[in-house]
Amino acid sequence: MQKLSFEEAVEQITAADRRYQPEAYTFLRDALDLTQRRVHRDRKQAGLHVTVPQLIQGCRDHALAQFGPMALMVLEEWGVRSCEDLGNVLFNLVEANQFSVTDQDRREQFAEGFDFQEAFRKPFVPSGKAADKPAPAPKQ
């Protein structure tokens, strides 16, 4: 049996699991590639393993670099609202024989990731007294 291309695998995955848009799978693939290059930049080998925390951080960095203040909205549009969703996307690709994991990599590890609201909004909140003050109560 011939291995499916990435696009064919994503098409099959999204037909069976409609939680995530195809773009979420492409995003994760690109984030994994960038994370592998960053983590293993001193090595010439491709496809070296990264840990779940490294991948989660790589996804955050990639989203912020690609989409800036729109990162949260873009990811939510694709169905990705938490690190657990990133884990689901990854393991869907693993089950489709597109990626592999080690025995130490578990879906549950993604629950230990960051809070999306804080990770994707906080970098863009202006610093200073005005941002630190609570909004005034509405007048009645």
Sequence and secondary structure as in RCSB ss.txt:
>XXXX:A:sequence
MQKLSFEEAVEQITAADRRYQPEAYTFLRDALDLTQRRVHRDRKQAGLHVTVPQLIQGCRDHALAQFGPMALMVL
EEWGVRSCEDLGNVLFNLVEANQFSVTDQDRREQFAEGFDFQEAFRKPFVPSGKAADKPAPAPKQ
>XXXX:A:secstr
     HHHHHHHHHHH TTS HHHHHHHHHHHHHHHHHHTTT   SS    HHHHHHHHHHHHHHHHGGGHHHHH
HHTT  SHHHHHHHHHHHHHTTSS   TT  GGGGGGS  HHHHHHGGGS  SHHHHS       
